[in-house]
Structures are given as C-alpha cells and as structure tokens.
C-alpha cells in the first residue's frame, strides 16, 4: 500500500514534534556527511531547536574555519540595506542637523567660556557658527516683535475700555444735571407763595 504524502505544517503535538525533529535532524546530518564524502565537498550545518539548543556539523575542519572561509569568499560583504522611505530619510536628515547644531553649540560654549574662538578651529565651523547666530538673532527679534505687538494690542483694548467707561460716566453726569435742572424749574413754577417785597423795605431802598 502506497504511503500517503506528509502535509507540511507545524505539528501541534509537542511529543510528536520533538520525535520528528530528532529523526529529520539525524537524517539531514547523515545526508550532509554522505554528500561530503561522495563529492569531496566542505559542508557546514547549523541547527537550532525550538528550545534554542544548537546542533552543528562541519564535514572538514572546524566550523570556525568554514565561517572564515565563507567571509573571505564574500569579502565580508553585508547584505544591501533596504531602501529607506521618505519619513526615514527626513528623520536621518534631522538627526544630522541636530548633530551639527550640537557641535556649533559646543564651539559657542567654548568661545563664551573665556577661551575666545580658539575652540573653533576651521573656517567651516566659523561659517556655521555665524549662520547659527544669525538664525538665533532672527528668532529673538521675531519673538520680541510678537511680544510688542501683543502688548500694543492689549493697551489699545484697555484704551477702548477706558473711553467707553468715560463716555458712560459723562452721559450719566449730563443726565443727572438735566434731571436736577428740571426738578428745580418745576419747584419754582409750582410755588404756592409768590415772592413779595414789603412796602417799607422797598421805600427805604428807593
């Protein structure tokens, strides 16, 4: 009876998985030895179990010798780095820019620390320091103008509030004056005893 094809997927039963690992590992190492003997090939095999245990085979010499030969054959070349996306490039450029600014700050600190500009040794560093100082001056001026504009706006608002309060008080005062004048006029008009001048006093005055 023909043997059925084994389905290639992870064996869920841990006992069966361990038994299969031991059998196939032994078979793989046996095939590697046979290939080395039959074809006079140098073969090195690494196997790490699911528990992290290492199994290795070097058919000729040592595994370290095979690794050194492999490195010499490939000239120690590393696999090419995957292409970086735009975001990664921006982050890298930002890191480089910050590194340059840190170097400039170090030079400026040395210059301001009493050592003059001796801490800055190259013309490029001086140019970079000059540009950085210009940027800082622009930022300081911009911040100063912003604060001044905000203060001016606050003073203007305060002026408008004071003018409105002054107008309100002025209108209130005029209203009170008008009311007082009207009350006095009414009192004089409605007086029950008109003004009289005594005859004797009038004669003496005349």
C-alpha positions, 0 to 999 in steps of 0.5 A: 500500500502506497504511503500517503504524502506528509502535509507540511505544517507545524505539528501541534503535538509537542511529543510528536514534534520533538520525535520528528525533529530528532529523526529529520535532524539525524537524517539531514546530518547523515545526508550532509556527511554522505554528500561530503564524502561522495563529492569531496565537498566542505559542508557546514550545518547549523541547527537550532531547536525550538528550545534554542539548543544548537546542533552543528556539523562541519564535514572538514575542519572546524566550523570556525574555519568554514565561517572564515572561509565563507567571509573571505569568499564574500569579502565580508560583504553585508547584505544591501540595506533596504531602501529607506522611505521618505519619513526615514530619510527626513528623520536621518536628515534631522538627526544630522542637523541636530548633530551639527547644531550640537557641535556649533553649540559646543564651539559657542560654549567654548568661545563664551567660556573665556577661551575666545574662538580658539575652540573653533578651529576651521573656517567651516565651523566659523561659517556655521557658527555665524549662520547659527547666530544669525538664525538665533538673532532672527528668532529673538527679534521675531519673538520680541516683535510678537511680544510688542505687538501683543502688548500694543494690542492689549493697551489699545483694548484697555484704551477702548475700555477706558473711553467707553467707561468715560463716555458712560460716566459723562452721559450719566453726569449730563443726565443727572444735571438735566434731571436736577435742572428740571426738578428745580424749574418745576419747584419754582413754577409750582410755588404756592407763595409768590415772592413779595417785597414789603412796602417799607423795605422797598421805600427805604431802598428807593 
